[in-house]
């Protein structure tokens, strides 16, 4: 089988891989991108409801989870959200802020993918799809440190960049292949689990969620000392929505969530203010002014048809506790099938924060989701892809 030589081979034609390849190619090296999928950037195309939440105005290191919370600082500071926004504007891609700094394409996510592929073309990068990696070997030669045996041929490279992502959303071809490569070369890999994922419930709580399926509202949801205020969505399987996806990255099996269903109101104060002014209004009608009617009926329980004036302080205090401190112990998550990211991955102590290169295996780089750096919901994981890709591209 014929051998073809390259300076850099990037494994993975997703956000991090394509951007790294383009940035590296601009410096002059011969760059090849390999991916087992038949199309590039599948996660890009489905992200953000098909509009790609490509970054966030408010990127800060504290928006990322990692065993080393300082690791991401270097890359994020050297290629910022403003740098990527400038590139998007250079291509004339319309975008808008949806909420809390989240930036989405005005039209389809395919505009971001087309931009990345155009950048690769401009940099002379070759993108080869439908190619599975059968073996990656380290060589003794200074010119070609690695040999890749694939389903489409044999390639050598001075540098190999692992940008294969994690196992989230396996229907798009995601896998733990990058972790296997890291382990092959003796790198430590932290156990991975689904992140930014809906939570499931059982027993009585499942019946509650099924009755309320499709209902959403803004809540405060807390797990330990972490708290997020955003929308919660009840589903047939449990809880979803941005607030739940955010807290899911901090939740561990056995943890209890505390949910404030009325974060902007105080039930006890409202009752004291209105029990005399509106004595005959039913509790469920009163609560529905801040909740949906379904939620009001569910949480009012036996008090639903009682008039405000008939409630005792003890009854209102109990109602307030149920609404402001609803505690629930999820049974689990929906898993990688719906998870947006995978937590864990290649130990950052194994990598240079400046270059993303393995400290023990010269010429081997890890970027994007495969690394133990996971962002919050809202464009932070895409920004980590761009930033880590740019960092490695300067040194491959």
Secondary structure, DSSP 4 states (H G I P E B T S, - for coil): --EEEEEEEEE--SHHHHHHHHHHHTTT--EEEE-SSSSS-HHHHHGGGGT-EEEETT--GGGEE-SSTTTHHHHHHHS-HHHHHHHHHHTT--EEE-STTEEEESS-THHHHHHHHHHHHHTT-EEE-S--EEEEEE-S-SS--EEEEETTEEEEEEEEEE----SSSGGGT--SHHHHHHHHTT--EEEEEEES--EE--HHHHHHHHHTTT-EEEEEEEETTEEEEEEEEE-SSEEESHHHHHHHTT--TT--EEEETTTT--HHHHHHHHTTTTTTSBHHHHHTTTS-HHHHHHHHGGGTTSBGGG--HHHHHHHHHHHHSEEE---EE--TTT-SEEEEEE-GGGB-TTT-BBSSSTTEEE-GGGBS-EEPTTTHHHHHHHHHHHHHHTT-
